[in-house]
């Protein structure tokens, strides 16, 4: 079987909107829909198309109106424009499904509302999504393909895709692991695409197809037990597995909360979900997606991260952990290293009290583990910390690190402090 989604008919989407284009559209016409009812305007076709893009990209942002009323209003606007702009609306919705995955449930709800108003729309949208999924796989856009698979899976909850059809798709995915001469990296992608979709659709599928889901999970478990992991040591941030085991899994991140961090969180408020919990996976995935969507505009990125919904989670801890996880990712960070420095600075300016404290705590934890830290990651840590200090008047509790004074000069802690000070004095 070829590297793609099996047994489907495919096509090519035209004139795709770029990720930067989505970010620009989401900032355009900021006063159009914020707290105001959505109204039709008589304009030129290009102006109508631009307005549709802006409204779709902005839905879900902070507003004086409820999300439910904004979605109902937007669905009404899009329904009225379907006769003349159906292809444009389909393309916009497919694009935001791929480029704004952190708003997945908002857009699946919007598609569900449109399908309830126009029964043919749901089928046409699924066909367009399948064409885009195939095209993404053809050009090696695997992260975007994962987002599209999750989007399709959540459409089961909107009664647009039938549960048996989704199960059949997942069966095709997992069957790749049983084919001979299939590269492990290809099997890994299909298995992860299946497993990472379950938080959105697993309950619904299990209620209707429990035997099939049990069989898929059994096959997946067997595959994971026998896959090779010789590459793991090269990607580990630390050479030791204490105090936390570094697991080889795409849902795992390089930085984890320690017992000391948890105790401090318990005293201050909500505690981070367990490292293997579904809640932790979803939160981290969404924060990573926000960074990926807005990394070119650090101020927008910082504001989007801090506006992530959830009053029952220690959001600042999650944000700092996700940023350091990307900064220390091996062999290279997803984005240029200076971006993470600038992003943390803007985050601290937006929340100078709480976030600065969390960042200081994380820095202290990283310093304590320098002896087993990968050399490349230490260099990134030095560059980030020295740059960060230069933006906050070089204030730090240096006496807490006085242990480096009695250590060998070539030890990691001594070298770290010395090189940070050297960079600060240049």
SELUM-537650 format. One line per 5 residues: number of its first residue (from 1); for each residue y, x, z of N, C-alpha, C, O. Coordinates in steps of 0.05 Angstrom, whole numbers. Each point is the difference from the previous one (the first is absolute). Layout:
BEGIN
NUM	Y,X,Z,Y,X,Z,Y,X,Z,Y,X,Z  ... .
REM end
This chain:
BEGIN
1	-24,17,0,24,-17,0,25,17,0,1,20,14  18,-27,-30,25,16,-1,16,-3,25,-4,-18,17  23,37,-13,17,0,24,21,-21,-3,22,5,-10  -28,-29,19,18,-23,-2,-13,-23,14,-21,2,12  34,-25,-13,-11,-24,13,-19,-13,-20,9,-7,-22 .
6	-35,4,28,-19,-9,-20,3,-29,-8,11,-17,15  -22,11,-38,-4,-26,-11,26,-18,2,-1,-22,9  23,34,-19,24,-16,-2,13,6,-28,-6,21,-11  23,-38,1,15,5,-24,28,10,7,13,-11,17  -5,31,-32,25,14,9,21,0,-22,-6,-6,-24 .
11	31,11,32,22,3,-19,20,19,11,-5,12,21  28,-9,-34,20,20,8,26,-14,6,10,-15,-16  0,20,41,26,-11,7,22,16,-14,-2,24,-3  24,-38,-5,21,14,-14,25,3,18,4,-16,19  11,37,-24,25,6,14,-3,-3,30,13,-17,12 .
16	-29,34,1,-3,-2,29,26,8,15,14,17,-9  -10,-31,31,23,7,17,-8,24,18,-21,-1,11  38,21,-9,-6,23,16,3,-6,30,14,-20,7  -26,37,10,4,-3,29,29,2,7,10,-14,17  4,33,-29,29,3,5,15,-25,-9,19,-8,13 .
21	-28,-4,-35,13,-24,-10,-3,-23,20,19,-15,4  -42,13,9,-5,-20,20,19,4,23,12,-19,11  -9,44,-2,17,6,22,29,-7,-6,15,-10,17  -7,16,-42,28,-7,-8,4,-30,-1,20,-10,10  -40,-4,-21,2,-29,-2,2,-13,27,13,-20,4 .
26	-28,32,16,-1,-12,26,27,3,15,5,-15,19  11,34,-28,27,4,13,22,-15,-16,22,-2,10  -29,-7,-34,20,-12,-17,6,-29,9,-18,-14,9  43,6,-12,8,-27,7,-7,-7,29,-13,-20,4  20,37,15,-8,-4,27,10,-26,12,-11,-10,20 .
31	32,-1,-32,11,-25,12,-10,-25,-14,8,-22,7  -27,25,-26,-9,-23,-16,-18,-19,16,3,-24,-2  -21,36,18,-21,-17,12,-1,2,30,-16,-14,13  32,31,-1,-1,4,29,11,-24,14,24,-3,4  -42,-14,5,8,-23,16,12,-23,-17,8,-20,11 .
36	-8,23,-38,10,-21,-17,-22,-14,-15,-20,13,-7  22,-39,2,-20,-14,-15,-1,11,-29,20,7,-11  -45,-6,0,-3,10,-27,8,-21,-20,-11,-23,1  29,29,-19,10,-19,-19,-3,11,-29,2,24,-4  -7,-42,-14,-1,7,-28,29,6,-10,19,-13,8 .
41	-17,32,-26,26,6,-12,-4,0,-30,-20,8,-11  40,-18,-3,0,0,-29,12,27,-10,24,4,2  -41,13,-12,9,27,-7,-15,8,-26,-17,-14,-10  25,38,1,-14,11,-23,-28,8,8,-5,4,24  -14,-4,-43,-28,7,7,-3,26,16,-15,1,19 .
46	30,20,-27,-2,26,14,9,-3,29,-11,13,18  32,-29,-13,10,-3,27,-20,-16,16,-3,5,24  -10,-25,-36,-20,-15,15,-23,17,7,-11,-1,22  2,18,-41,-23,18,6,7,19,22,-17,6,17  41,5,-18,8,18,21,2,-13,27,-8,11,21 .
51	17,-36,-20,2,-15,25,-28,-6,10,-5,2,24  -14,-9,-41,-27,-5,8,-13,25,13,-13,-2,21  18,25,-33,-10,25,11,11,5,28,-14,7,18  41,-12,-16,13,5,26,-11,-19,22,-6,9,22  3,-34,-29,-10,-20,19,-28,6,9,-7,-1,24 .
56	-11,8,-42,-28,6,6,-2,25,18,-15,1,19  31,20,-26,-2,25,15,12,-3,28,-9,14,18  28,-32,-15,14,-2,26,-13,-19,19,5,1,24  -23,-19,-33,-12,-19,17,-16,14,23,-14,20,-6  17,-29,30,-13,13,23,18,18,15,-7,8,22 .
61	31,-2,-33,19,17,15,14,-18,21,-2,-24,0  17,37,18,13,-15,22,19,-21,-12,16,6,-18  -17,-30,30,16,-22,-10,5,-19,22,-16,-2,19  37,-14,-21,6,-20,20,-19,-24,-4,-3,-16,19  -9,13,-42,-19,-21,-5,-28,10,6,-5,24,1 .
66	-14,-42,4,-27,8,6,-14,9,-26,8,-7,-22  -28,24,26,-16,9,-23,-12,-23,-15,-1,0,-25  -9,-20,40,-13,-23,-13,19,-14,-19,-7,-7,-23  32,2,32,19,-14,-16,9,16,-24,4,-10,-22  -2,37,26,7,17,-23,-21,1,-21,5,0,-24 .
71	-31,0,33,-22,0,-19,-1,-26,-15,-5,-1,-25  9,-21,39,0,-26,-14,23,-2,-20,-4,-10,-23  27,20,30,23,0,-18,-5,17,-24,6,-7,-23  -17,31,28,-5,19,-23,-22,-12,-18,2,3,-24  -22,-15,35,-21,-13,-16,12,-21,-18,-8,-3,-23 .
76	28,-12,34,13,-21,-16,15,12,-24,0,-10,-22  15,32,28,15,14,-21,-19,10,-22,5,-4,-24  -26,18,32,-19,11,-19,-14,-21,-17,-4,3,-24  -3,-26,38,-14,-21,-14,18,-12,-22,-9,-6,-22  35,3,28,18,-11,-19,4,18,-24,6,-9,-22 .
81	-9,36,26,3,19,-22,-26,7,-14,1,14,-20  -23,-24,29,-26,6,-13,-1,-7,-30,-10,16,-15  21,-39,6,-2,-7,-28,12,21,-18,-10,5,-22  32,7,30,15,19,-17,-5,30,7,4,17,-16  -13,-12,41,-2,28,9,-27,6,13,-1,17,18 .
86	-20,-30,-27,-26,3,13,-9,29,-1,-9,11,20  10,2,-44,-9,28,-2,16,19,17,-11,18,12  37,-23,-10,17,16,17,-8,-3,30,-2,20,15  -2,-45,-7,-7,-5,28,-27,12,7,-3,11,21  -16,-13,-39,-27,12,4,3,30,3,-13,12,17 .
91	29,0,-34,3,29,1,14,9,26,-8,20,12  28,-35,-3,13,7,25,-19,-1,24,-1,18,16  -14,-40,-15,-19,-4,22,-22,21,0,-8,10,21  -2,-3,-44,-21,21,-2,12,27,9,-14,16,12  39,-11,-19,12,25,7,5,3,30,-6,21,12 .
96	16,-42,1,4,2,29,-26,1,15,-2,12,21  -19,-24,-32,-26,2,12,-10,28,1,-14,9,18  22,7,-38,-9,28,-2,19,18,15,-10,20,11  36,-25,-11,19,19,11,11,-7,27,11,17,14  -16,-42,-5,9,-8,27,-23,-11,16,1,-24,8 .
101	-22,39,-3,-24,-11,13,5,-8,29,-16,-15,11  37,26,1,6,-8,28,8,-29,2,0,-11,22  7,-1,-44,7,-29,0,-22,-17,-14,6,-21,-11  -30,31,13,-22,-12,-14,-3,-30,6,-1,-17,-18  0,10,44,-5,-27,8,23,-19,-8,-4,-24,-4 .
106	28,35,3,23,-16,-9,-3,-8,-29,4,-23,-7  -12,43,-10,-2,-6,-28,-25,-17,-7,1,-16,-18  -23,20,33,-23,-17,-5,6,-29,7,-9,-19,-13  25,15,35,9,-27,7,17,-12,-21,-2,-23,-7  20,39,-5,18,-9,-21,-17,-9,-24,5,-20,-12 .
111	-25,36,4,-17,-6,-22,-15,-26,6,-4,-17,-18  -5,14,43,-14,-24,7,17,-25,-2,-9,-21,-9  35,23,16,18,-22,-2,5,-7,-30,1,-24,-7  2,44,-9,3,-5,-29,-24,-13,-12,2,-17,-17  -26,26,26,-25,-12,-11,-2,-29,9,-11,-16,-16 .
116	20,10,40,-1,-28,9,18,-18,-17,-5,-24,-3  27,35,-7,19,-15,-16,-8,0,-29,6,-19,-15  -19,40,6,-8,3,-28,-28,11,-1,-4,24,3  -16,-41,-7,-28,8,4,-8,22,-19,-17,16,8  28,-15,-31,-8,21,-20,11,27,7,-10,21,-9 .
121	31,-20,26,13,26,6,-19,19,14,0,24,-7  -16,-34,26,-18,18,15,-19,15,-18,-4,25,3  -9,-39,-22,-19,13,-18,14,21,-17,-11,22,-4  34,-28,-6,15,19,-17,9,24,16,-1,23,-10  8,-27,35,8,23,17,-23,18,6,2,24,-2 .
126	-26,-35,8,-23,16,5,-8,17,-24,-7,23,2  9,-36,-26,-6,15,-24,19,23,-4,-8,22,-8  34,-26,13,20,21,-2,-6,22,20,4,24,-6  -12,-31,31,-6,20,20,-24,16,-8,0,25,5  -20,-37,-16,-24,15,-8,7,19,-22,-10,23,0 .
131	27,-31,-19,8,18,-21,15,24,12,-4,23,-9  22,-28,28,15,22,13,-19,18,16,4,25,0  -23,-36,13,-19,16,15,-15,19,-18,-3,24,6  -7,-34,-28,-14,17,-19,18,22,-11,-8,23,-2  33,-30,-4,18,21,-11,6,21,21,2,24,-7 .
136	1,-32,32,5,20,21,-23,19,3,4,24,4  -28,-34,-5,-24,17,2,-2,19,-24,-8,23,3  16,-32,-27,-1,17,-23,19,23,2,-6,22,-11  29,-25,24,19,21,2,0,14,28,19,13,8  -41,-17,7,-5,14,25,20,-8,22,6,17,17 .
141	3,-41,-17,18,-10,21,-17,-14,21,-1,-25,2  -14,41,14,-20,-11,17,11,-14,25,-11,-20,9  33,30,2,12,-13,23,10,-28,-8,-5,-20,14  19,19,-37,10,-26,-10,-23,-19,-6,2,-24,5  -24,35,-15,-24,-17,-5,-11,-12,25,-9,-23,1 .
146	9,39,21,-9,-11,26,17,-23,9,-10,-20,9  36,23,-13,19,-22,8,-6,-25,-16,1,-22,11  -7,25,-36,-5,-23,-17,-26,-14,8,-2,-25,0  -18,41,8,-26,-12,9,5,-16,25,-11,-22,3  27,33,16,5,-14,25,16,-26,-6,-5,-21,12 .
151	23,22,-31,16,-23,-8,-19,-22,-11,2,-23,8  -20,31,-25,-19,-19,-11,-18,-12,22,-6,-24,-1  -2,40,20,-17,-10,21,15,-20,18,-12,-20,9  38,24,-5,15,-20,16,5,-26,-15,6,-20,13  -9,21,-39,3,-25,-15,-23,-19,6,2,-24,-6 .
156	-24,34,17,-22,-18,9,11,-19,22,-7,-23,0  23,34,18,11,-16,21,20,-21,-10,5,-21,13  6,25,-37,19,-19,-12,-15,-19,-19,13,-16,-13  -40,18,12,-16,-18,-16,6,3,-30,-2,-20,-15  9,44,7,5,6,-28,-25,13,-12,-7,-5,-23 .
161	-6,23,38,-25,12,-8,-22,-10,18,4,-1,24  -26,-6,-35,-23,-11,15,-14,23,14,-2,22,-10  -8,-27,35,-13,20,15,-24,13,-14,-3,24,0  -14,-40,-14,-23,13,-15,10,19,-21,-14,20,-5  37,-25,-8,10,18,-20,8,27,12,-4,21,-12 .
166	17,-23,36,9,25,13,-24,16,9,-1,24,-2  -20,-38,13,-24,14,8,-13,14,-24,-10,22,3  9,-36,-25,-12,12,-24,15,25,-8,-12,20,-9  38,-20,11,16,24,-7,-7,23,19,-3,22,-8  2,-28,34,-7,20,20,-29,11,-4,-5,23,4 .
171	-13,-41,-13,-27,9,-6,0,20,-23,-15,20,1  32,-25,-21,2,20,-22,11,26,10,-8,22,-8  28,-23,27,11,24,11,-21,17,14,-3,23,-5  -11,-36,24,-20,15,16,-24,9,-16,-12,20,7  6,-34,-29,-23,8,-16,4,27,-13,-19,13,-8 .
176	44,-4,6,6,26,-12,-13,22,17,-9,20,-12  7,-24,38,-12,21,17,-30,4,-5,-11,20,8  -2,-39,-21,-29,2,-5,-6,9,-29,-24,3,-7  44,3,-8,-4,11,-27,-3,30,1,13,14,15  -30,-4,-32,-5,29,-1,23,14,-14,13,-10,-18 .
181	-9,35,27,20,18,-12,29,-11,2,17,8,-16  -12,-25,35,27,-9,5,14,18,19,-10,4,22  33,7,-29,14,19,18,6,-14,27,6,-23,1  -8,39,21,5,-11,26,28,-11,3,4,-21,13  16,34,-25,27,-9,2,4,-28,-12,16,-16,9 .
186	-32,10,-30,2,-26,-13,-13,-21,19,10,-22,3  -33,29,8,-13,-18,19,18,-5,24,2,-23,10  11,44,-1,17,-3,24,22,-20,-6,6,-17,18  6,18,-42,22,-19,-5,-10,-29,0,13,-17,13  -35,12,-25,-10,-28,-1,-8,-10,28,5,-23,7 .
191	-17,41,9,-7,-8,27,24,-6,17,2,-19,14  18,37,-17,25,-4,16,15,-25,-9,11,-14,16  -10,9,-42,13,-23,-11,-13,-26,12,14,-19,6  -40,20,-3,-14,-23,12,6,-3,29,8,-21,10  -12,43,5,3,-1,29,29,-6,8,5,-15,19 .
196	14,27,-33,28,-4,8,11,-28,-7,22,-7,8  -37,-8,-23,7,-28,-6,-10,-20,21,10,-22,2  -30,31,13,-12,-19,19,19,-10,22,-4,-23,8  23,38,1,18,-11,20,15,-26,-9,7,-16,16  -4,14,-42,14,-23,-11,-19,-23,-7,8,-24,0 .
201	-32,30,-7,-17,-21,-11,-28,-1,12,-16,-17,-6  10,37,24,-27,2,11,-10,-25,14,-23,-9,-5  40,-3,21,-9,-24,15,-7,-23,-19,-20,-13,4  37,8,-23,-4,-21,-19,-26,4,-16,-15,-19,-4  11,44,-5,-25,5,-16,-25,-2,17,-20,-10,-9 .
206	22,19,34,-24,0,17,-7,-29,7,-24,-6,4  44,-11,-1,-7,-28,6,-14,-14,-23,-16,-18,5  21,27,-29,-12,-14,-23,-23,16,-13,-17,-12,-13  17,39,16,-20,16,-13,-9,22,20,1,24,-6  -11,-33,29,-7,20,21,-23,18,-8,2,24,6 .
211	-22,-34,-20,-23,17,-7,9,21,-20,-8,24,2  25,-31,-21,9,19,-20,18,22,12,-2,23,-6  20,-31,25,17,19,13,-16,19,18,5,24,0  -25,-35,14,-18,18,16,-14,20,-17,-2,24,7  -7,-32,-30,-13,18,-18,19,22,-11,-7,23,-1 .
216	32,-31,-5,19,19,-10,7,21,22,3,23,-5  0,-33,30,7,18,22,-23,19,5,4,23,7  -29,-33,-9,-23,17,4,-1,22,-21,-6,23,6  11,-30,-31,0,20,-22,22,20,4,-3,24,-5  26,-33,14,23,17,5,-6,20,23,6,24,-2 .
221	-18,-34,23,-7,17,23,-20,22,-9,3,23,9  -22,-31,-25,-20,20,-10,14,21,-16,-7,24,2  26,-32,-19,14,20,-17,16,19,17,0,24,-4  14,-35,24,17,17,17,-16,20,16,10,22,5  -34,-29,2,-17,18,16,-9,24,-17,-5,22,11 .
226	2,-26,-37,-12,21,-16,20,15,-18,-8,19,-13  33,-27,13,20,14,-17,6,27,12,0,4,24  7,15,-41,6,28,9,28,1,12,18,-14,-8  -16,32,28,26,3,13,8,30,3,13,8,19  -22,8,-39,5,28,2,30,7,-3,9,22,7 .
231	7,-41,-16,29,5,-5,16,-5,25,24,7,1  -36,-19,20,15,-9,23,15,23,14,24,-3,6  -37,26,0,14,21,15,26,9,-14,19,8,14  -18,-8,-40,24,9,-14,24,-19,3,22,8,-4  -28,-32,12,22,-20,2,8,-7,29,16,-17,4 .
236	-28,31,15,5,-6,28,26,14,9,4,23,-6  12,-37,21,25,11,10,-6,19,23,14,20,4  -35,-27,12,-7,18,23,-29,10,-3,-17,-14,-12  13,37,22,-27,12,-2,-18,-9,22,-24,5,0  34,-19,20,-15,-11,22,1,-30,0,19,-12,-8 .
241	-41,-1,17,-2,-29,1,7,-11,28,-4,-24,5  16,41,12,9,-10,26,30,2,1,12,20,-9  2,-40,19,-10,-23,15,-10,-23,-18,-11,-20,10  15,22,-37,-7,-22,-17,-15,10,-24,7,21,-12  -28,-35,5,-17,7,-23,16,-6,-26,11,-22,-3 .
246	-11,41,-15,12,-4,-26,-21,-10,-20,-17,14,-8  19,-40,2,-20,-12,-17,8,0,-29,24,-2,-7  -44,4,-10,4,1,-29,-1,-29,-10,-22,-10,-7  45,-3,7,1,-27,-10,28,-6,-8,19,9,13  -15,-24,-35,27,-4,-11,16,-17,19,25,1,-1 .
251	-38,-16,18,15,-17,18,8,15,25,14,-11,17  -25,35,-13,7,16,23,24,18,-6,3,9,-23  14,-4,42,23,17,-3,-3,24,18,-16,1,18  32,20,-25,-4,25,14,11,1,28,-7,17,16  24,-36,-9,12,0,27,-8,-25,16,1,-22,-11 .
256	-10,26,35,-10,-23,16,13,1,28,7,22,10  -5,-45,3,12,0,26,-19,10,21,-24,-6,0  34,21,19,-16,12,21,0,-18,25,16,-19,0  -33,24,19,0,-17,25,28,1,13,9,-20,11  4,43,-11,26,2,12,20,-18,-14,17,-13,12 .
261	-18,13,-39,18,-17,-15,-5,-29,6,18,-16,2  -44,9,-1,-7,-28,6,11,-9,27,10,-22,3  -13,39,17,11,-7,27,30,-5,-1,9,-19,13  5,36,-28,29,-4,-1,6,-26,-15,19,-14,7  -34,7,-27,4,-25,-15,-5,-23,19,15,-20,-1 .
266	-37,21,17,-6,-22,17,22,-5,20,5,-23,8  9,44,0,22,-3,19,24,-12,-14,17,-13,13  -14,17,-39,24,-8,-14,-3,-26,-16,19,-13,-6  -44,6,0,-3,-24,-17,-27,-1,-13,-20,10,11  19,-21,-36,-26,-3,-14,-14,26,-5,13,21,-2 .
271	-39,-22,0,-17,24,-4,-9,0,-29,-6,-21,-11  4,44,-1,-10,2,-27,-29,-9,-2,-16,5,18  9,-20,-39,-28,-9,-4,-18,25,-2,9,21,-7  -35,-25,12,-19,22,-1,-1,12,-28,6,-14,-20  -13,39,19,1,15,-26,-19,-11,-21,4,5,-23 .
276	-25,-20,31,-18,-12,-19,4,-30,-3,-17,-13,-12  38,2,23,4,-28,-1,12,-8,-27,14,15,-14  -19,-40,6,11,-11,-25,30,-1,2,14,4,-20  -4,-11,44,29,-2,3,14,27,-5,21,1,-13  -33,20,23,12,27,-4,0,7,-30,19,10,-10 .
281	-41,-17,-3,-2,6,-29,22,-14,-16,13,12,-16  -10,-38,22,20,-16,-15,28,10,5,16,2,-19  -10,3,44,27,10,7,6,26,-14,21,3,-13  -39,16,15,4,26,-12,2,-2,-31,17,13,-12  -35,-29,0,1,-3,-29,27,-12,-9,11,10,-19 .
286	-1,-29,33,26,-12,-7,23,19,3,18,1,-17  -19,15,38,22,20,4,-1,22,-21,20,8,-11  -45,0,4,-2,19,-22,10,-11,-26,13,13,-16  -18,-39,11,9,-13,-24,30,-2,-1,12,3,-21  1,-8,44,29,-2,1,12,27,-7,19,2,-15 .
291	-30,20,25,9,26,-6,-3,6,-30,18,11,-13  -41,-19,2,-5,5,-28,19,-15,-18,8,9,-21  -1,-33,30,18,-17,-16,29,9,1,14,-4,-20  -6,15,42,29,5,4,7,29,6,22,6,9  -40,13,-13,4,27,9,24,14,-14,12,18,11 .
296	-5,-28,-35,23,13,-14,27,-9,12,20,13,-5  -20,-34,21,25,-9,13,-5,0,30,-9,-20,11  14,42,3,-9,3,27,13,-20,19,-13,-9,19  38,2,-23,13,-20,18,-14,-27,-3,-5,-14,20  0,6,-44,-15,-25,-5,-28,1,12,-9,-19,12 .
301	-4,42,-15,-27,4,10,0,-2,31,-17,-14,11  37,26,2,1,-1,29,5,-29,10,-13,-9,19  30,-5,-33,6,-28,8,-25,-17,-4,-5,-18,16  -9,22,-38,-24,-16,-6,-22,6,21,-14,-19,8  11,44,0,-20,6,20,6,-13,27,-18,-11,13 .
306	43,12,-5,8,-12,26,0,-30,0,-1,-13,21  2,1,-45,0,-29,-2,-29,-11,-4,-3,-24,-4  -17,42,6,-27,-10,-3,-6,-20,22,5,5,23  -16,-28,-30,-4,-22,19,-22,7,21,-19,14,-7  22,-24,30,-20,4,21,12,8,27,7,23,4 .
311	-3,-43,13,11,5,27,-20,10,20,7,9,22  -33,-11,-30,-21,7,19,-12,27,-5,-21,7,11  34,10,-27,-10,27,-6,22,20,7,24,-7,-2  -31,31,10,20,21,5,8,12,-26,-10,22,-8  28,-35,-7,6,7,-27,9,29,-3,-8,14,-19 .
316	25,-4,37,10,27,-3,-22,21,2,1,20,-14  -21,-25,30,-23,18,2,-15,0,-27,-8,22,-10  4,-45,-1,-14,-2,-26,15,15,-22,-11,14,-16  38,-18,15,16,12,-20,-1,30,1,-4,14,-20  7,-3,44,0,29,4,-28,11,-7,-1,21,-13 .
321	-20,-34,20,-27,9,-6,-5,1,-30,-11,19,-10  20,-40,-3,-5,-2,-29,16,22,-15,-10,12,-19  35,-8,28,16,21,-14,-12,28,4,-2,15,-19  -7,-9,44,-12,26,4,-27,2,-15,-7,22,-9  -7,-44,7,-26,1,-14,5,8,-29,-16,15,-12 .
326	37,-26,0,7,7,-28,10,29,-2,-7,15,-18  24,-8,37,12,27,-1,-22,22,2,2,21,-13  -22,-26,29,-21,20,4,-24,-4,-18,-20,14,3  21,-33,-21,-23,-5,-17,-6,24,-17,18,12,-12  -44,-5,10,-9,23,-16,-15,-10,-25,-13,-20,2 .
331	15,35,-24,14,26,-3,30,-2,-3,14,20,3  -3,-44,-8,29,-2,-3,8,-28,9,-15,-19,0  40,17,8,11,-26,8,4,-18,-24,5,10,-22  -6,-36,26,4,-18,-23,28,3,-12,3,-5,-24  17,12,40,27,3,-10,11,27,9,-12,14,17 .
336	35,-6,-28,12,26,8,6,-1,30,7,-20,12  -11,43,1,1,2,29,28,-7,11,2,-12,22  19,19,-36,27,-5,10,5,-30,2,16,-8,16  -31,-8,-31,4,-29,2,-8,-10,27,14,-17,11  -35,27,1,-9,-9,26,20,9,22,5,-15,19 .
341	7,38,-23,21,9,19,24,-19,-1,9,-9,21  0,4,-45,23,-18,-3,-6,-28,10,17,-13,11  -41,4,-16,-8,-27,8,0,-2,31,10,-20,11  -21,39,2,-1,0,30,29,2,11,5,-13,21  12,27,-34,28,2,10,13,-27,-2,14,-9,18 .
346	-18,-5,-41,12,-27,-3,-12,-20,19,14,-17,11  -40,19,-5,-13,-17,19,12,4,28,5,-19,14  -1,44,-7,12,6,27,29,-9,2,9,-8,21  5,8,-43,28,-10,0,0,-30,3,18,-11,13  -37,-3,-24,-1,-29,2,-9,-8,28,9,-21,10 .
351	-27,36,2,-10,-6,27,1,26,17,-20,12,6  44,-4,2,3,26,13,-13,2,27,-5,21,10  0,-44,3,-13,0,26,-30,2,-1,-11,21,6  -1,-42,-14,-30,-2,1,-14,18,-19,-19,13,8  29,-11,-33,-15,15,-20,2,30,6,-19,15,-5 .
356	42,-6,15,3,29,7,-20,7,22,-11,22,0  7,-39,19,-19,5,21,-29,2,-10,-15,17,8  8,-35,-26,-27,0,-11,-4,25,-17,-21,13,2  41,-5,-17,-2,24,-16,-2,25,17,-15,18,-7  30,-17,29,-2,23,19,-28,1,12,-11,22,3 .
361	0,-44,3,-27,-1,12,-21,10,-21,-18,15,7  21,-24,-32,-18,9,-21,2,30,-4,-20,14,-4  45,-4,4,5,29,-4,-14,16,22,-12,21,-5  15,-30,30,-13,14,22,-31,0,-3,-12,21,5  1,-43,-14,-29,-1,-5,-9,19,-21,-20,14,2 .
366	36,-12,-24,-7,19,-21,2,29,9,-17,16,-7  37,-11,23,3,28,11,-24,7,17,-10,23,-2  1,-41,18,-23,5,18,-26,6,-16,-18,13,10  17,-22,-35,-24,4,-16,4,21,-22,-16,1,-19  36,15,22,6,20,-21,-23,21,-3,-4,10,-22 .
371	-10,-4,44,-21,20,-1,-22,-6,-20,-13,18,-11  9,-44,5,-22,-7,-18,11,-13,-26,-15,-12,-15  41,14,11,12,-13,-23,-2,17,-25,3,24,1  -7,-37,-24,-1,14,-26,26,15,-5,22,-11,6  -23,35,-16,24,17,-4,20,-13,-18,24,1,5 .
376	-34,-13,-26,19,-14,-19,15,-22,15,24,-4,-5  -38,-11,22,13,-22,15,20,11,20,20,-12,5  -27,36,7,19,12,19,26,7,-15,22,-4,11  -24,15,-35,24,6,-16,17,-25,-5,24,1,2  -37,-23,-8,14,-25,-5,13,-10,26,22,-10,0 .
381	-36,14,22,10,-8,26,25,16,7,20,-11,10  -20,37,-15,23,17,5,23,-8,-17,23,-3,10  -27,-2,-36,22,-8,-18,12,-26,9,25,-3,0  -42,-17,7,10,-25,8,16,2,26,23,-10,2  -34,23,18,12,1,27,27,15,0,19,-9,12 .
386	-18,31,-26,25,15,-1,22,-16,-15,23,0,9  -30,-13,-30,19,-17,-15,9,-23,18,24,-7,0  -43,-5,14,7,-23,17,19,8,22,19,-14,6  -24,37,7,17,10,21,29,4,-10,19,-6,15  -16,16,-39,26,5,-11,17,-25,-4,25,1,-2 .
391	-38,-24,2,14,-25,-3,5,-14,27,13,-21,1  -23,33,21,3,-12,26,9,21,20,-9,1,23  28,16,-31,14,19,17,-20,19,13,6,11,22  -29,-6,-34,-20,19,10,-9,-5,29,-7,18,14  8,-43,-7,-8,-8,28,-30,-3,1,-13,-14,-16 .
396	2,27,36,-29,-2,6,-6,11,27,15,16,11  -36,-26,2,-8,9,26,-16,26,-2,-24,0,3  38,22,-9,-13,25,-6,-16,10,24,-20,14,-4  29,-20,28,-15,10,23,-29,-11,2,-17,12,12  13,-35,-25,-28,-11,-1,-19,17,-16,-24,-2,2 .
401	36,19,-20,-17,17,-17,1,30,10,-5,18,-16  12,-14,41,2,27,10,-27,15,0,-1,24,3  -21,-39,-6,-26,13,0,-3,19,-23,-17,19,1  32,-23,-23,-2,18,-23,10,28,7,-6,19,-14  22,-16,35,12,26,7,-21,19,12,3,24,-1 .
406	-24,-35,12,-21,17,12,-24,4,-17,-20,12,8  21,-23,-33,-22,2,-18,4,23,-20,22,10,-3  -43,-2,-9,1,20,-21,20,-9,-22,0,-23,-7  15,42,-4,20,-7,-20,-12,-12,-25,14,-13,-16  -39,19,11,-13,-10,-24,-15,-27,4,-12,-10,-19 .
411	13,0,43,-12,-26,5,17,-22,-13,24,3,-3  -37,-25,-4,14,-21,-14,25,-11,14,20,-4,-13  -21,0,39,23,-11,14,23,19,0,23,-8,-5  -28,34,10,21,20,-1,12,2,-27,25,1,-3  -42,0,-18,10,2,-27,16,-25,-8,20,2,-14 .
416	-29,-25,23,14,-25,-7,28,0,12,19,-5,-15  -16,11,40,26,-1,13,18,22,-13,24,-6,-5  -35,30,1,17,21,-12,10,-7,-28,23,4,-6  -41,-15,-10,9,-7,-28,18,-24,0,18,-1,-17  -21,-18,35,19,-22,2,28,10,7,20,-7,-13 .
421	-18,25,33,25,11,8,13,17,-22,24,0,-4  -41,15,-11,11,16,-22,12,-18,-22,21,6,-10  -35,-28,4,11,-18,-20,26,-14,10,18,-6,-16  -17,1,42,24,-13,11,24,18,0,23,-10,0  -27,36,0,22,19,2,9,11,-27,18,16,-1 .
426	-32,-24,-20,8,10,-27,26,-12,-9,10,7,-22 .
REM end
